[in-house]
Amino acid sequence: MSARETESAQDTGSVTNTGSYPGSLSTSDTCHVILLAHGSSDPHWKETFEALARPSCDANPKAVVGYMELCEPSLEQQIVRLKKEGANCIKVVPLFLARGRHLRKDVPEMLERYRKEHGISLILTPPIGEHPALAQSIKAIVDDTLKAP
Amino acid sequence: MSARETESAQDTGSVTNTGSYPGSLSTSDTCHVILLAHGSSDPHWKETFEALARPSCDANPKAVVGYMELCEPSLEQQIVRLKKEGANCIKVVPLFLARGRHLRKDVPEMLERYRKEHGISLILTPPIGEHPALAQSIKAIVDDTLKAP
């Protein structure tokens, strides 16, 4: 076990960065989901992400949206809220198509900080763009687009 | 008709920026699709977008991927290629979740320039994130994530 892993194991919570869809997530009965969006000062941006998350959140009270920056509720506000509601583990699902610098560096650093500050397990899943369901829905959109009158 | 509309009507091609899914696209039998991705110097980024586009392109020879910057084939290279193959109209489907500055300003300006240079109709569709299929696939991903062992 590396020094970093030892340090993490001694803390209250933990941060896990899962490698790939599907399957390798660990969970518990009290695990919740935060759909992580980037955020923007443009109000239409937030509307789009709220619409993207609506079916997930309507169907599941354990799923909420949080923003990295420029919009509220922030990722940290949602972590605090879910912990108060009894979550002991939160899976953070990035509403990003691919891993740029934010997902390779910034978000893992944010989660490491929040884990220490709030004492809760935080699991970063792959971005939605790496899930096979996304590629299939894009195919449906392309089919629609080519067939449109 | 405004001066700008008059000018466009006199050119060979045209650029149409469709407002919302679904429905309002105009098309023809020789319309093709370019799935427009942003591009990055990180090779993993391109792999993700190629995987996202694969079901669309495998199922449909009229669909190809093109990149705004930093990756090839570029959007312009694909426009030239499809025109040579007989396309008289290309729908550009942004592999973006929401409209930031790129989709509000940069891409429309690029398409206006390419339309004039290459004499072909270019139709900018809404980003995939505004299509209801995306929200449904995100719900499936959240369901998977919450159920994962």
Boltz contact constraints between the chains, C-beta under 6 A:
constraints:
  - contact:
      token1: [A, 25]
      token2: [B, 148]
      max_distance: 6.0
  - contact:
      token1: [A, 27]
      token2: [B, 148]
      max_distance: 6.0
  - contact:
      token1: [A, 33]
      token2: [B, 142]
      max_distance: 6.0
  - contact:
      token1: [A, 33]
      token2: [B, 145]
      max_distance: 6.0
  - contact:
      token1: [A, 45]
      token2: [B, 98]
      max_distance: 6.0
  - contact:
      token1: [A, 48]
      token2: [B, 98]
      max_distance: 6.0
  - contact:
      token1: [A, 48]
      token2: [B, 129]
      max_distance: 6.0
  - contact:
      token1: [A, 52]
      token2: [B, 129]
      max_distance: 6.0
  - contact:
      token1: [A, 52]
      token2: [B, 135]
      max_distance: 6.0
  - contact:
      token1: [A, 52]
      token2: [B, 138]
      max_distance: 6.0
  - contact:
      token1: [A, 55]
      token2: [B, 135]
      max_distance: 6.0
  - contact:
      token1: [A, 55]
      token2: [B, 136]
      max_distance: 6.0
  - contact:
      token1: [A, 55]
      token2: [B, 139]
      max_distance: 6.0
  - contact:
      token1: [A, 56]
      token2: [B, 138]
      max_distance: 6.0
  - contact:
      token1: [A, 56]
      token2: [B, 139]
      max_distance: 6.0
  - contact:
      token1: [A, 56]
      token2: [B, 142]
      max_distance: 6.0
  - contact:
      token1: [A, 63]
      token2: [B, 142]
      max_distance: 6.0
  - contact:
      token1: [A, 91]
      token2: [B, 145]
      max_distance: 6.0
  - contact:
      token1: [A, 93]
      token2: [B, 145]
      max_distance: 6.0
  - contact:
      token1: [A, 98]
      token2: [B, 45]
      max_distance: 6.0
  - contact:
      token1: [A, 98]
      token2: [B, 48]
      max_distance: 6.0
  - contact:
      token1: [A, 125]
      token2: [B, 145]
      max_distance: 6.0
  - contact:
      token1: [A, 128]
      token2: [B, 138]
      max_distance: 6.0
  - contact:
      token1: [A, 128]
      token2: [B, 141]
      max_distance: 6.0
  - contact:
      token1: [A, 129]
      token2: [B, 48]
      max_distance: 6.0
  - contact:
      token1: [A, 129]
      token2: [B, 52]
      max_distance: 6.0
  - contact:
      token1: [A, 131]
      token2: [B, 141]
      max_distance: 6.0
  - contact:
      token1: [A, 133]
      token2: [B, 137]
      max_distance: 6.0
  - contact:
      token1: [A, 133]
      token2: [B, 140]
      max_distance: 6.0
  - contact:
      token1: [A, 133]
      token2: [B, 141]
      max_distance: 6.0
  - contact:
      token1: [A, 134]
      token2: [B, 137]
      max_distance: 6.0
  - contact:
      token1: [A, 135]
      token2: [B, 52]
      max_distance: 6.0
  - contact:
      token1: [A, 135]
      token2: [B, 55]
      max_distance: 6.0
  - contact:
      token1: [A, 136]
      token2: [B, 55]
      max_distance: 6.0
  - contact:
      token1: [A, 137]
      token2: [B, 133]
      max_distance: 6.0
  - contact:
      token1: [A, 137]
      token2: [B, 134]
      max_distance: 6.0
  - contact:
      token1: [A, 137]
      token2: [B, 137]
      max_distance: 6.0
  - contact:
      token1: [A, 138]
      token2: [B, 52]
      max_distance: 6.0
  - contact:
      token1: [A, 138]
      token2: [B, 56]
      max_distance: 6.0
  - contact:
      token1: [A, 138]
      token2: [B, 128]
      max_distance: 6.0
  - contact:
      token1: [A, 139]
      token2: [B, 55]
      max_distance: 6.0
  - contact:
      token1: [A, 139]
      token2: [B, 56]
      max_distance: 6.0
  - contact:
      token1: [A, 140]
      token2: [B, 133]
      max_distance: 6.0
  - contact:
      token1: [A, 141]
      token2: [B, 128]
      max_distance: 6.0
  - contact:
      token1: [A, 141]
      token2: [B, 131]
      max_distance: 6.0
  - contact:
      token1: [A, 141]
      token2: [B, 133]
      max_distance: 6.0
  - contact:
      token1: [A, 142]
      token2: [B, 33]
      max_distance: 6.0
  - contact:
      token1: [A, 142]
      token2: [B, 56]
      max_distance: 6.0
  - contact:
      token1: [A, 142]
      token2: [B, 63]
      max_distance: 6.0
  - contact:
      token1: [A, 145]
      token2: [B, 33]
      max_distance: 6.0
  - contact:
      token1: [A, 145]
      token2: [B, 91]
      max_distance: 6.0
  - contact:
      token1: [A, 145]
      token2: [B, 93]
      max_distance: 6.0
  - contact:
      token1: [A, 145]
      token2: [B, 125]
      max_distance: 6.0
  - contact:
      token1: [A, 146]
      token2: [B, 33]
      max_distance: 6.0
  - contact:
      token1: [A, 148]
      token2: [B, 25]
      max_distance: 6.0
  - contact:
      token1: [A, 148]
      token2: [B, 27]
      max_distance: 6.0
